[in-house]
Amino acid sequence: MVQWDTVTRPKAEGGLGLRSMRQLNSACLSKLGWRVLDEGEALWARVLKSKYGRDRTGMDLFRAKPSDSHIWKGIVENAQTIQRGVAVALGDGRSTKFWLYDWATPSALLDHAQRHVPTAEQTHMVHDYWEEG
């Protein structure tokens, strides 16, 4: 009997050189999440986004409810890895919800508002505010 951390050490350090299944699983779930963002128009990605995304875009997509599948919850748990490699390109601002986007915090801007934001305003896109000038 050998401890698992010994088994996963490189052979040069006295281990067997096996990969950590936990790290491999996290890597696979992170890659799947990245592909949902990168290949967003593929049928499989559109199915996941329509089922779990609830009309969110970008990194806001990665939120889970208790009733969501284990795979989706795993993708959400590993979204921090994706976040480190993602940059936001607003473009024309027509697809970025101003109040519901996680700008520089782990939660939506709406969660940090100092005043009440009317429900009708909560779904405004960045472009809407540019137009108001």
PyMOL commands that set and color helices and strands:
alter all, ss='L'
color gray80, all
select helices_A, chain A and resi 4-7+11-13+21-38+43-53+58-61+70-77+79-84+109-112+119-122+126-132
alter helices_A, ss='H'
color red, helices_A
deselect
rebuild
show_as cartoon
